[in-house]
Amino acid sequence: MSIWGKLLGGAAGFAFGGPLGAMFGGLAGHAVDRIRGEDTNGARDGTKQIAFTIGVIVLGAKMAKADGVVTRDEVDAFRDVFHVPEDELKNVARVFDMARRDSAGYEPYARQIARLFDDNPQVLEDLLAGLIHIAKADNVIHPNELDYLRGVAEIFGFDETGFNRIRAMYLTPNPEDPYTVLGLAHDADDAQVKSHYRNLIRENHPDRAMARGLPEEFVDLANEKMAAINAAYERIAKQRGLN
């Protein structure tokens, strides 16, 4: 069963409780039994994947309100970014609408997600990247959307420097300072630059994204991040004459 089938079958309420579980509790169905029947590792991996997917949907829906204009385009953007299968699109739209119409703010959901992944900040960065994808889908980042992203990042534990790094990597990687993209100080020596770059490549390889429990539908985020890291390093290497 794909991540969409697990999620939309109602496994979310079973897996988490809290505001996320309350949001999706009414969708309970056969996927609960499917997950219960998996082995321990499979269940744990499924829980991680569902949490990540729910987080993107709920926080993406909340962000759709940020610019004061809510249209069906947000669902289309979600579909384009995350490759939702045609036969699941109506269900995804239903879940998106449920989250968007919910009167609660985004903060309780963001805090629950932060707790679920408090031992793995890289997953939280991946989720924030997913929200950035949705925000920039119409090629316009509204100031309120940027404030929203900054607020989510703060709850996730990223300070202003960390948020600026993620913003530079996913929003406007080309004109931004390549040192900001890599999270490097300008006075780092050549050995530090090379070592930091190697560590980033190792940590952000798409295979590591899968190992972190992200569903395969989201690995494109890891590929984009790798491209941004490589582009930033190439600019620095060219400036410094590094081999």
Secondary structure as GFF3:
##gff-version 3
##sequence-region A 1 243
A	DSSP	alpha_helix	3	6	.	.	.	ID=ss1
A	DSSP	pi_helix	7	11	.	.	.	ID=ss2
A	DSSP	alpha_helix	12	16	.	.	.	ID=ss3
A	DSSP	alpha_helix	18	24	.	.	.	ID=ss4
A	DSSP	three_ten_helix	25	27	.	.	.	ID=ss5
A	DSSP	alpha_helix	30	36	.	.	.	ID=ss6
A	DSSP	alpha_helix	40	63	.	.	.	ID=ss7
A	DSSP	alpha_helix	73	82	.	.	.	ID=ss8
A	DSSP	three_ten_helix	86	88	.	.	.	ID=ss9
A	DSSP	alpha_helix	89	101	.	.	.	ID=ss10
A	DSSP	alpha_helix	107	116	.	.	.	ID=ss11
A	DSSP	alpha_helix	121	135	.	.	.	ID=ss12
A	DSSP	alpha_helix	143	155	.	.	.	ID=ss13
A	DSSP	alpha_helix	160	170	.	.	.	ID=ss14
A	DSSP	alpha_helix	178	182	.	.	.	ID=ss15
A	DSSP	alpha_helix	190	203	.	.	.	ID=ss16
A	DSSP	alpha_helix	206	211	.	.	.	ID=ss17
A	DSSP	three_ten_helix	216	218	.	.	.	ID=ss18
A	DSSP	alpha_helix	219	240	.	.	.	ID=ss19
###
